[in-house]
Amino acid sequence: MPAPESISVIYDGDCRFCTRALRAIQRLDPRGIVQLYDSHASELVADRFPMLAGADFDQAMFAVTTQGTVFRGYFAFKEILRRLPLTWPLLLFFYIPGADAVGPRVYAWVARNRRRLGCTTETCDLPTPRSGRTPGAQ
């Protein structure tokens, strides 16, 4: 069986909840398939992933394949799990009929509530629509 292709994951490195979740994924990735990039390293991210210009890193993580295919949020998480053999049992939940309709809503709920789920720093607060801040703006 050929080794799974690597995948780059761009995430909010200031979010402790996000960082802890991705560190758990790394522990299930002994071959180093998942490459993590903090979205706050803006020059590196802009140079390496020009297709993510204007991406809303405050709202979701992004996964980019070596071919340049971009996955956002729930679908990024699903793609990460698909590439890691140790996480394949979890994929069963992602292939239940209707999962792709419900999954993005669950992901969005988690993103909105990440402070209550273990992110205690102020940088984990998501901007509200009234804040005037454009998602993805630095």
Rosetta blueprint (number, residue, H / E / L):
1 M L
2 P L
3 A L
4 P L
5 E L
6 S L
7 I E
8 S E
9 V E
10 I E
11 Y E
12 D L
13 G L
14 D L
15 C L
16 R H
17 F H
18 C H
19 T H
20 R H
21 A H
22 L H
23 R H
24 A H
25 I H
26 Q H
27 R H
28 L L
29 D L
30 P L
31 R L
32 G L
33 I L
34 V E
35 Q E
36 L E
37 Y E
38 D E
39 S L
40 H L
41 A L
42 S H
43 E H
44 L H
45 V H
46 A H
47 D H
48 R H
49 F L
50 P H
51 M H
52 L H
53 A L
54 G L
55 A L
56 D L
57 F L
58 D L
59 Q L
60 A L
61 M L
62 F E
63 A E
64 V E
65 T E
66 T L
67 Q L
68 G L
69 T L
70 V E
71 F E
72 R E
73 G L
74 Y H
75 F H
76 A H
77 F H
78 K H
79 E H
80 I H
81 L H
82 R H
83 R H
84 L L
85 P H
86 L H
87 T H
88 W H
89 P H
90 L H
91 L H
92 L H
93 F H
94 F H
95 Y L
96 I L
97 P L
98 G L
99 A H
100 D H
101 A H
102 V H
103 G H
104 P H
105 R H
106 V H
107 Y H
108 A H
109 W H
110 V H
111 A H
112 R H
113 N L
114 R L
115 R L
116 R L
117 L L
118 G L
119 C L
120 T L
121 T L
122 E H
123 T H
124 C H
125 D L
126 L L
127 P L
128 T L
129 P H
130 R H
131 S H
132 G L
133 R L
134 T L
135 P L
136 G L
137 A L
138 Q L
